[in-house]
Amino acid sequence: MLNGARPFFTRLLTPVGEALARTPITPNMITVTGTVGLSAAVLWGYPTGHLFWGTLVATFFVFTDMLDGVLARIKGTSGKFGAFLDSTMDRIADAAVFSGLAIWFVRGGHNQLLAGLSLFCLVAGALVSYVKARAEGLGTTANVGIAERSERLVLTFVVVGLSGLGVPYILPIGLWVLAAASVITVGQRIIAVHRGLAVKPGTGDAVPPPAATPLPPADGDAAEQTETGSAPAAHTIE
């Protein structure tokens, strides 16, 4: 849903990318730096109860997720390894965010249920990404769902940041909504993959079931067909 905002941020970050293109800095360097910075922010801020400041610093590093792509386009260095590295770093960042929240709930929030819910959101989010990657490996797509990574990350940072400012109940409500949205997205993607694999690639026609293997003719029929050169006539029962 939030992918429509990417062109705006791309235009916003293009001048920065053009400046970085004149330096030895590579897109992969930015990808790794952004993940390390985000992970450090949430693993420091959340367990120590600095929910707002941890979120604020992490949000700054989120923009590197788009800046590396802008720089790769300008330098003409886009490639499969860059996409692989970006996806891997996303999983690490997600793990840091929800692990930091879980630690906070155990140590400072004293809520075992929400600690478990945080870990559930982590697993559900990873499953959303896995379904898409596995679908692409099978030659189809799963670019559907109400809660892709950008939506999940925005929702998480908004509710955590507002909770850090003292807004009551916003964090547990947000986590329950995130958990439900992630499960729904997994279901949506599984359905999309099922439909995609049931269609011939490039034709849009449903794959027909395999033809049944014809039974061999009975011995009498085979003999009759051999002698006459043709199949036996049908017998009419009166």
Rosetta blueprint (number, residue, H / E / L):
1 M L
2 L H
3 N H
4 G H
5 A H
6 R H
7 P H
8 F H
9 F H
10 T H
11 R H
12 L H
13 L H
14 T H
15 P H
16 V H
17 G H
18 E H
19 A H
20 L H
21 A L
22 R L
23 T L
24 P L
25 I L
26 T L
27 P H
28 N H
29 M H
30 I H
31 T H
32 V H
33 T H
34 G H
35 T H
36 V H
37 G H
38 L H
39 S H
40 A H
41 A H
42 V H
43 L H
44 W H
45 G H
46 Y L
47 P L
48 T L
49 G L
50 H L
51 L H
52 F H
53 W H
54 G H
55 T H
56 L H
57 V H
58 A H
59 T H
60 F H
61 F H
62 V H
63 F L
64 T H
65 D H
66 M H
67 L H
68 D H
69 G H
70 V H
71 L H
72 A H
73 R H
74 I H
75 K H
76 G L
77 T L
78 S L
79 G L
80 K H
81 F H
82 G H
83 A H
84 F H
85 L H
86 D H
87 S H
88 T H
89 M H
90 D H
91 R H
92 I H
93 A H
94 D H
95 A H
96 A H
97 V H
98 F H
99 S H
100 G H
101 L H
102 A H
103 I H
104 W H
105 F H
106 V H
107 R H
108 G L
109 G L
110 H L
111 N L
112 Q H
113 L H
114 L H
115 A H
116 G H
117 L H
118 S H
119 L H
120 F H
121 C H
122 L H
123 V H
124 A H
125 G H
126 A H
127 L H
128 V H
129 S H
130 Y H
131 V H
132 K H
133 A H
134 R H
135 A H
136 E H
137 G H
138 L L
139 G L
140 T L
141 T L
142 A L
143 N L
144 V L
145 G L
146 I L
147 A L
148 E L
149 R H
150 S H
151 E H
152 R H
153 L H
154 V H
155 L H
156 T H
157 F H
158 V H
159 V H
160 V H
161 G H
162 L H
163 S H
164 G H
165 L L
166 G L
167 V L
168 P L
169 Y L
170 I H
171 L H
172 P H
173 I H
174 G H
175 L H
176 W H
177 V H
178 L H
179 A H
180 A H
181 A H
182 S H
183 V H
184 I H
185 T H
186 V H
187 G H
188 Q H
189 R H
190 I H
191 I H
192 A H
193 V H
194 H H
195 R H
196 G H
197 L H
198 A L
199 V E
200 K L
201 P L
202 G L
203 T L
204 G L
205 D L
206 A E
207 V L
208 P L
209 P L
210 P L
211 A L
212 A L
213 T L
214 P L
215 L L
216 P L
217 P L
218 A L
219 D H
220 G H
221 D H
222 A H
223 A H
224 E H
225 Q H
226 T H
227 E H
228 T H
229 G L
230 S L
231 A L
232 P L
233 A L
234 A L
235 H L
236 T L
237 I L
238 E L
